[in-house]
Amino acid sequence: MGFYDLSRAEREQKYQDTQSDILRDLQKGDFSTTAAYFYDADTYIRKAAYLAIGNLFKLNLPPLAEIINILDALIKSDSERIRQTVINAAGEIAKRDFLCATT
């Protein structure tokens, strides 16, 4: 079932679950669940994952170094989907960081 096949409430819950799973991966140093989200065939699942990374950065939940570690590990993937999602996640971080620096 695709992301947009879910009801709005289910999509919101899926996003929260995605963010929680990614945070757990960051805390454990195990990137398997995050990699699965980044590899998902559904573009919107991948989008939820990279937006979750950006939101975790904004909330300053894990240190930036932990986020960079996960992105650094995943950028080396053979999967084009995973690498593209890493770039999108980095863009979410840069967008927030750039906006903070310009105000």
Secondary structure in CASP SS format (residue, H / E / C, confidence):
PFRMAT SS
TARGET T0000
AUTHOR 0000-0000-0000
METHOD secondary structure of the structure
MODEL  1
M C 1.00
G C 1.00
F H 1.00
Y H 1.00
D H 1.00
L C 1.00
S C 1.00
R H 1.00
A H 1.00
E H 1.00
R H 1.00
E H 1.00
Q H 1.00
K H 1.00
Y H 1.00
Q H 1.00
D H 1.00
T H 1.00
Q H 1.00
S H 1.00
D H 1.00
I H 1.00
L H 1.00
R H 1.00
D H 1.00
L H 1.00
Q H 1.00
K H 1.00
G C 1.00
D C 1.00
F C 1.00
S H 1.00
T H 1.00
T H 1.00
A H 1.00
A H 1.00
Y H 1.00
F H 1.00
Y H 1.00
D C 1.00
A C 1.00
D C 1.00
T H 1.00
Y H 1.00
I H 1.00
R H 1.00
K H 1.00
A H 1.00
A H 1.00
Y H 1.00
L H 1.00
A H 1.00
I H 1.00
G H 1.00
N H 1.00
L H 1.00
F H 1.00
K H 1.00
L H 1.00
N C 1.00
L C 1.00
P C 1.00
P C 1.00
L H 1.00
A H 1.00
E H 1.00
I H 1.00
I H 1.00
N H 1.00
I H 1.00
L H 1.00
D H 1.00
A H 1.00
L H 1.00
I C 1.00
K C 1.00
S C 1.00
D C 1.00
S C 1.00
E H 1.00
R H 1.00
I H 1.00
R H 1.00
Q H 1.00
T H 1.00
V H 1.00
I H 1.00
N H 1.00
A H 1.00
A H 1.00
G H 1.00
E H 1.00
I H 1.00
A H 1.00
K H 1.00
R H 1.00
D H 1.00
F H 1.00
L H 1.00
C H 1.00
A H 1.00
T H 1.00
T C 1.00
END
